[in-house]
């Protein structure tokens, strides 16, 4: 079976009419690490397989040194002759850029200008670094974006369970939408937060999981250290994760697959997963992700999770409540 014949399933995010694919393509540096022509071809192949969600989560503040990945993406969209209705756009908003008077709107409008569109489908709020932040202001600011037609849904990135619970409570009191999903590090190595009791309670309230960092920035699937910028290392366990790459490769061999496919397939075993975010720097990486979808059915959720249990590196090390 060719990868172009694999069709990615859709999952409901906030309502039956808002379906997003089980896979989403993107990271800070997806498109600025690729040959432009190959990137255009990759996006076209992704769309043909149903992967029509793209995460362009770079910085949107004037004060930041901004990567060019989203600008390149805008050129890819034109070269691939995509219509805006052909794809789902996910943007990231950073709390450091929150405007006391205008909320997130100036930051989002700058980000959308770089991509060349007038709205995002989803925005994800970045990490909480200021304990004095007023959560009610954030909830109402996101509600304002939706009322203006700038977004359809929102989520948060690596927030603690207690802070997300507060968002749900505020949204209920204000009669506006709570966050639809949480973008959380989730992989065979990092499971303590997503699989812990605090987030289980949130999933029961309707929160959905978007898995990110599923290969630990490449550390889980590469022999040599990664030369790209990767995310934070909760628990200081990255060296331990890197050391487990050989074990992951052995398990992948036993299942007749690859470490990358196994990492992506693992995320799809979670009961509340709505989307798995993966990066790519070549078309072959897209093909790997597409094939991973078939592994869950072939291997079975319980067997897959059991086989990968020895790679769980943050158990008992990272607080399941999150940062």
N, C-alpha and C positions, 0 to 999 in steps of 0.2 A: 504493500500500500504506500503510495507517495504521500508526502506531507501535505500537498495541496488538496488531497482528497479527505483529509481529516477535518471534521467540522467541530469547532469548540462549542461546548454547551453554554447556554445563557443562564444567568441567575437573576432573580428579582432583587433589586436594591431597596427602593422605598415604596414601590407600587407595581402592580402587574404590568403597567405600560412602560416602566423603566427597567429594562433588562440590560445587564452588562455581561460581557463575556467572562468566562472562568479565568482567562488570562489577560493581563494588561502589559503592554510593552512600554518600557521607559525607565529612566533614572536621570540623575543630574547630567551624566555625560554619555548618553546613548548615541546621539547623532553626531556629535563632534569628535567621535572616535572612529567614524566609518568613512569609507569612500562614498561620496555623494551618490553616485549612480547605483551602488549596491544598496544604499539606504533606501532609495526610491523603490527599487525592486523588492526589498524586504517588506516595506510598508504595503505594497500592493499584494504580496503573497500573504501577509498577515490578514488583510481585509478579506481576501478570497477564502480564508479558513475561518472567518468569524472573529478574529482578534481585531476588533475595531475600536479598542479603548487604548488611548495613549496618555501616559503620565509625563507631563512636561514640568516637573516640579523643581524649577530653579528659583533663585532669589529674585524678588520683584521690587526691592527697595533701591532707592537712588544711592544709598550709601554703601552698597555692597559691590564688590567686584563680581560682575555677573557672567556666568558661562554663556556660551553662544548656542547651546544645544537647542533651545526653543526657537531661536531665529533660523537656524538651519532647518528645523522641523517645518517652519512656515514655507520655506523654499521647497521642501520635499512634498508638502501638500499640493503646491502649485504644479510641480513637475509630474506628480502622479495623477493630476487632474481630479482631485477629490473635492466633492461638495461637502459643505459643513455638516449636512445631515448624514453623511457617510460614516462619521466617526464620533466617538465619545472622548471629550477632552477633560483631563483631570489636572488641575493646577494646585500649587501649594501656596499658602499664605503664611507669613511669618509674624508672630506676635510682636516682635521687635519693631515691625513696621506699622503697627496699629495706630491710627490717627484718632485722637480724642474727639474730634469734631465730625470726621467723615468715615470713621471706622475702617473697614478693609477696602472700601471702594477705590481710593486712589491707587493702592498697591495692586489690586486685581486689574484695574483698567490699564496700568502700565504693563503688566504681564500679558494681557490679552493683545495689546498693541504689538508686542514683540512677536506673538504668534500669528497675528493678522486676522483676528476674529473678534466678534463683539460679545461673546459669552463663553463661559465654561459650563460643562455639565456637572462637574463635581469640583469642590475645593476641599483641600485637606489642610487643617491648621497645624503648623509646625510645633516643635517641642515647647513645653512650658519651662521657662528659665527664671521667671519672676513670680515668687510666691504671693506678691501683693496684687497680682492682676485681678481685675474685677470680672468674674465669669459672666455675670449678667450682661455686661456690655458686649462681650464677645458673642453671646447667643443672639442678642438683638441685632448686632451688626451683620451677622450671617443671615438672619431673617430678612434684613433690609436688602441684601444682595439678591435673595430669592424674589422678593416682592418687585424688584426692578428688572427681573428677567435675566439677571447676569449668571445665575446658577440654577441647578435643579435639586442638588443635594449636597451634603457636606459630611466631612469626617475629621478625624484627628490623627496625629502621627505620634506614636510612642508616648501617649499620655497615661498617667496612672489611673487605676480603676476608680479611686476616690474622686479624682477630678472629673472623670467622665460621668460618674454617677451624679455629681453636682450639676453637670450640663443637662442631664435628663430631667432632674428635678426642676431646674430653672425653666427649661423649655415647656414642661407641663404647666407650670404656674403662669407662664406668659402666653400659652396657647400657640406656640410656634414649634417648628420641627426640631427634634433632638439630632445629634450626630447619627448618621445612618451607618457608618462603619468606622473601625479603628484600624489604621495602618500600623501593624506591629511586626517586629522582628520574629520570624517563625521559620524554623528549620529543624532537621534532625538533631542539631546541636543546641538550639535555643528554644526551649519549650516551657520553661517554668512559668512565665507570665501568661501566655495564651492558654495553657492547659491548667492554670491554677483556679482555685475557687472564686477569687474576686471577679475575674473576667467571666467565669461561667455564669455568675449572677447577672452580669451585664448582657451577656448573650441571651439570657432568658427574658430580658426586658426588650429585646428586639435589635440590639447592636449586632452588626455583621463584622466579620474579620476580613481584612485585606492583608495577605501575607507579604512581607517584604524581606529583603536581605536573606533570601532563601538559600543562597550559596555563600553567605558571609563574605560578600564582595569578591568571590572567587576563591577564598581561602580553603573552602571545603573541597574544591574540585581541581585545585592546581598543586603541582609539586613545589613550585617556586613561590615566594612571597608575591602578593599582588603589587603592581606598580601604579595602581589607580587609587584615588581617594575613596575610602570606604567609611561606613558609619561608626558610631561609638561602640565601645566594647564593655557593656554592662557586666560587672563581675570580674573583669580582667581575665577572661578565659580564652582569648583568641589564640594564644599559643597552644593551649590544650585542644582547641578546635582544629587547628592546623595539623596537629599530630594525629588526629583521627581520620585524616583524608585517606590514608592507606586502608583503614578498615572499611570506610565507605566504598572505596573502589572494589574491595574484595566482595562486599555484599552485592554491589551492582553487577559484578561478574557472575555471581551465583544466580541472579535473576535475569541474566541475559540483557542487561541494559547498561546505561552509563551513570556515573555519579550525578551529573547535572539533571538528568531525567528523574532520577530517584529523589533528589531534593525537591523538585517541583511537585512530583507525584505525592510526596509526603504531606505537603500543605493541603492537598485536596482530600485528605482523609479526615480533616476536622469537620465536625458536624455543622459549624456555623460559618464556614468559609464562603465568601461571595466572589473573591477575586484574588489571583496570585500575580504579584508584580514581578516582572523579570527584566533584566537589562540584556542588551545584545550589542556586539560590536561587529558582527558578521551574520550573513543570512543563515549560516549553519546553526547559529544559536537559536534562531527562531524554529528551525526544524527540530532541534532537540526538545524545545518546550512543547511543541505540538505533539510529538510522540509520547511525552510524559503523561498526557491526558489518558492515554489508553492503558497505562500501567496499573492504575487503581482498579479497573475492572479485571485486568488479567491476574493481578496478584491478590487483590482483596485488601480492604482497609486494615483489618485486624492483623493479618499476616505481615503487611508492610510495616505497620507501626511497631509490631513486636520485633521484627528483624532489625529495626533501626534504634531500638531502645538503648543499646550500648553506647551510642553516640551522644546521648543526652548529657551535655556538659554543664548546664547551669542549674541542674537540680540541687536544691539545698544551698545554692550559692546566691542566686538572685531572688529578691523579694517578689512573690507572685503579684503583689499589688501594682508593681511597675514603678517607674521613676517618680 
